[in-house]
Amino acid sequence: MSLNAARGEREGAWIVVRGGRSVAATVERGSLGPLGVELAFGHFVRVGARLVPDALLPWGGDARPFEQANQPLYVRVVVPRETAPGSYAGRVAVTVDGRTIAVPLSVQVFAPTLPERALPTSFHVSPATYLAAVSRLHGSRTHTERQATHAALFRFLAEYGLSPSSWGFGEPRTATGYAASSRWWLDSATLMREAGAAGFPSMRIPISSNRASAANRIAGLAPAQPETWCDYLKSVRGFWEQQGWLGRMPFVYSVDEPDRAGQRLVARQSKALHACWPGARTLMTGNPSPNGTNRFLSDGRDGDDVDIWAVLSRRYYGQFTVPAQKRSRERELATTIQGVRRAASVWSYTYSAVAGTPGFSADEPLSNPRMFFLWNALEGLHGVLYGQGTTSYDAGDPLVSLSRGGGFVLLYPGDGRPIPSARLEQIRDGIEDWALLDLVRRKRGAGEVRAILGGAGLFSASRRGVTLACTMGCKLRSATKFSWPVWSRDASSAARIERARAVALRRAG
């Protein structure tokens, strides 16, 4: 195993053992110095008709039986921020049925240091669902244990770079804001302090979206009545200011994929937010309209502009229908998404209902989640939203099977601490890739990022630009009507990513 890493980064590698009944492993540190090495056991979960080694069970290396003929083991290397650049080496001794094979591990640490909190994100998380699953699978919990499990979930999310869409039991129950209580589930002030202390680059202000029923609205506030929010916003802002959180990109995301009337509501929400919480931002899923019908959201007037446009990845470049429309579509992109960048941030989001871009489902190639974040780096986007779910468990045991391709579960309920999926490791790696390539972009420009990713064969891109593919009207052909660059999605992807990273680590230094 040969890894390249920046300081402050985690990198992983797989060992697949086969032809045995029992496996154990020991880390032989050698000259690994300050580097940490963690092991995880690949647990197979049924996804449709397939068994996928998606759950990475924490593992001390003790002997365990094979689950399948090919048993994956995951090796995670942790590089502290203060690590000196240089070469480090050790071994992982893998014992199969009494026979030991030493697998060399070398790590080249480069000079760049990744920021502690890099890419802003918002992932749909239901802490209540997670706590219920932990109790159901691992036994009932005392109040003290449930509160500890609640806090551990948020620490885990922060460790993986996922800012939660919900603060769980830390959300205010009334419009007066946070409150203390002797009953832990009502003590929103303490629970929010514990959740926010984990450290997130972006933090969603607790206001419900249009998807919530009236009975389940946070603090009883109606998304359609932003003119009534001000006292509540000031109360929440005061609490966040006491915790030192105002610099963590507070934002409101209260209308999902709105029509034109819904966009008018978003403008009203923006105006109320900007007046009552200066510096806070509104996020809206959707595209700036090429014909200007929602120009009122980005015209710089009346204090009601959208601050964050979250664009569905497969709609980012438009949809080509005939070759004659190609140039006009390219102009639309230049005058809409690129246009709003002057005053707003552009995020991306994805979901698995329609194919066309990489996603986070367990039935996709494992490299796809990482490729999604590399595409965000390719286009210089500023954040990622994922509303499909990370803890949307069915009634059964998620460690046995996942429905809907696994796209609604990114972490598993663990006894004391969540269990990461293999896809979640890819997501964290992708966030770190984005941070590394952002260093390259700031130092050498967007063309250098395109050259690195295109040169490694990860995307149809070059220093000059991105070449798109679709069924009709694009320079390249693909199986989807959505115009998007060709991307690597086969067994060669991991090696291509490592080649790109090696170049980026040198160019960022």
Secondary structure, DSSP 8 states (H G I E B T S, - for coil): -EEEEEET-EEEEEEEEES-SEEEEEEE-TT-TT-EEEEEEEEEEEETTEEEEEEEEEE-S--EE-SSSEEEEEEEEE--TT--SEEEEEEEEEEETTEEEEEEEEEEEEEEE--SS-S-EEE---HHHHHHHHHHHH----HHHHHHHHHHHHHHHHHTT--BS--GGGS-SBTTB----SSGGG-HHHHHHHHHTT--S-EE-S---TTS-GGG-GGG--TT-GGG-HHHHHHHHHHHHHHT-TTS-EEE---SS--HHHHHHHHHHHHHHHHHSTT-EEEEES---TTSTTGGGSSS-TT---SEEEEEGGGTT----SGGGHHHHHHHHHHTHHHHTTTSEEEEE--SSS-SS----TTS-TTHHHHHHHHHHHHT--EEEE-S-SB---SS-TTTEESGGGTTBSEE--SSS-EEBHHHHHHHHHHHHHHHHHHHHHHH-HHHHHHHHHHTTSBSEETTEE-EEESSSSSEE-SSSS-EE-B--STTHHHHHHHHHHHHHHHH-
